[in-house]
Amino acid sequence: MTGGAAESFIAAVKPLVDAIGGELVPPDEAGQDDVVLSWGGAEAVAVRLPQLADSLDHILAALERRQGRPLADLDRKAKQEVVRMLEARGAFSVRHGVETVASALGVSRFTVYNYLNREKGA
């Protein structure tokens, strides 16, 4: 594969890797838990996936950037929507996920559980 094709492929996958909080590394530096991506029959790049807890922090930071303000400044309905979206992405299966989300939203763990239970009852 030509260098230009590899660079184009890497540029194409970089936004996805950034969105999940991963890291691009050369294929020859890939560890056993890294995912090596091939393009045009050759290894182009490896993706080092984040730990789940790091992913949650990354997702929360991305939500703040998208909202343009701290999550704690959102109104109740918007916070409920954040909790709903995070639940769909598995955020509460991560150890201390509820505590991490509660802290980011500026609410108690009890409030996060109430938001989650409200969804299940709806």
N, C-alpha and C positions, 0 to 999 in steps of 0.2 A: 504494500500500500504506500502511496506517495505521502510525503510529509504533509502536503496541503490537505489531502483527504483526511488524514488522521486528525489534523488540527481542526478541520471543519466538524468532524464527528465529535471531538472533545468539546468544542464550543457549543454543539447542539445539546449534549447531555449535561453540561455544567449547570444550567438553571435548575434542572431537576435535582441534581446532587446537592446544590446549595439549598434548595427548598426542604430537603429532608435532613439537612445538617451534616451531610457526608463530606468526604474529602477525596479529591482526585489525587492518585499517586501513580508513578510509572509502573507498568505491569511487572517489571523485574524486581520491584520493591514490595509487591503484594504479599500480604500475610495470608495465612490459611483461612481467615474469616473475611477477607476482602473478596469482592466480586470483580473478576477480570472481564472486561468487555472487549469483544473482537469486532472488527469492521474490515470488510474486504478480505477476509481470510487471515488476518493478522491481529495479534493482541494490540489494542490501541491504548487502553488506559484501565486502571483498576480503581474501584470505588471502595473506600473505607467507610463502612456504615457506622453511624454514631451509636452509642449506648442508648437504651430506651429512655433513661432519665434525661440524658442530654437532648434527645429528640423532643421531649416535652418542653424543656426550656426554650429550644429553638422554635417550636411551634408557637409558644406563648409570645416570644419576641416578634415573630412574623405577624401575629394577630395584632399586636400593638402597633406595628408599623402600618398595617393595613387600615387600622382604625384612626391612625394619626394622633393617638393620645394613649395614656396609660389605661390598661383594662379596668383598673380600679375607678376610673372616672366615668365609666359607662353607666347608663341607667339600668334598672333591674331587668327589664325585658331584654336588653342587649346582652347582659351578663348571662341570662338564662339561655340565650341563643349560643353564646360561646360555650357554655357547659354542654349543650346538646351536640354541638359540632365536635367538641373534644371527646365526648363519650363515643360518638360514631367512629372516631379515629383511634379508640382504645386507650385514651389517656389515663383512664382510671384503673387500668390493669397494671400500671407501673407502680412500683413501691413508692409510697408517699405521694401518689398522683393527686389525691384529693387535697392534701395539705398544700402541695405546690400550686395547684389551681386556685385554691382559696386565698392563698397569699397574693397571687397575681391579681385576683379580682378585688382584693380588699374586703373579703367577707370571711365568715367563719366556716369551718368544715361542715358544721350543722347546716348552714345555708346551702352549701354545695350539695349535700345529701338531699335537702329539700327540693332543690332544682331537679336532681336526678329522679327522685321519687315522683315528682309532679309529672315528669315526662312519661314514666311508666304507667301512671294512672290515667293519663290522657288518651 
